[in-house]
Amino acid sequence: PEGTPVDICRDDLDYDVERGIYTYEMDRDGHGVTLTLRDGGSGMFTIDAGAPVNDGFLVVVIVNP
């Protein structure tokens, strides 16, 4: 829902950028991320949503070269 606090783990994203899995761009509101997939490999990052959702999500990315 609109107004839900969302935390996308930028440390995880930056780690996978360094590994060459993808590049990313965060939405201005911080509620979304756009990945541009690279050569291959796998990576992951977490998204934590506050009330009223109160849930966490693990996003696994697998890139086949």
C-alpha positions as CSV (number, residue, x, y, z in Angstrom):
1,P,0.0,0.0,0.0
2,E,1.0,3.6,-0.6
3,G,3.0,5.0,2.4
4,T,4.4,1.6,3.4
5,P,8.0,2.0,4.5
6,V,10.2,-0.1,2.3
7,D,13.9,-0.9,2.7
8,I,15.8,-2.4,-0.2
9,C,19.2,-3.6,0.9
10,R,21.7,-1.5,-1.2
11,D,24.7,-3.3,0.3
12,D,23.5,-6.6,-1.3
13,L,22.8,-4.8,-4.6
14,D,26.3,-3.1,-4.6
15,Y,28.0,-6.4,-3.8
16,D,26.4,-8.0,-6.8
17,V,27.3,-5.0,-9.0
18,E,30.9,-5.5,-8.0
19,R,30.6,-9.1,-8.9
20,G,29.3,-8.2,-12.4
21,I,25.9,-9.9,-12.0
22,Y,23.8,-6.7,-12.8
23,T,23.7,-2.9,-12.5
24,Y,20.8,-1.3,-10.9
25,E,18.9,2.0,-10.6
26,M,16.7,2.8,-7.6
27,D,13.3,4.5,-8.1
28,R,13.1,8.0,-6.7
29,D,10.7,7.0,-4.0
30,G,13.0,4.1,-2.9
31,H,10.1,1.6,-3.5
32,G,11.6,-0.2,-6.5
33,V,14.7,-1.1,-8.3
34,T,15.4,-1.8,-12.0
35,L,18.1,-4.4,-12.7
36,T,20.1,-4.5,-15.9
37,L,21.5,-8.1,-16.2
38,R,25.1,-8.7,-17.1
39,D,27.2,-11.7,-18.1
40,G,26.1,-14.5,-15.8
41,G,26.1,-15.8,-12.3
42,S,23.7,-15.5,-9.3
43,G,23.0,-12.8,-6.7
44,M,20.4,-11.8,-4.2
45,F,19.0,-8.9,-2.2
46,T,16.4,-8.3,0.4
47,I,13.4,-6.1,0.6
48,D,11.8,-5.4,3.9
49,A,8.3,-3.8,4.1
50,G,7.0,-2.2,7.2
51,A,3.4,-1.9,8.5
52,P,0.8,-2.8,7.4
53,V,2.8,-5.4,5.4
54,N,5.4,-6.3,8.0
55,D,7.2,-8.8,5.8
56,G,10.6,-9.4,4.3
57,F,11.3,-10.7,0.8
58,L,14.5,-12.4,-0.5
59,V,15.0,-11.8,-4.3
60,V,17.3,-14.3,-6.0
61,V,18.7,-13.3,-9.4
62,I,20.2,-16.0,-11.7
63,V,21.7,-14.8,-15.0
64,N,22.5,-17.4,-17.7
65,P,25.2,-16.2,-20.0
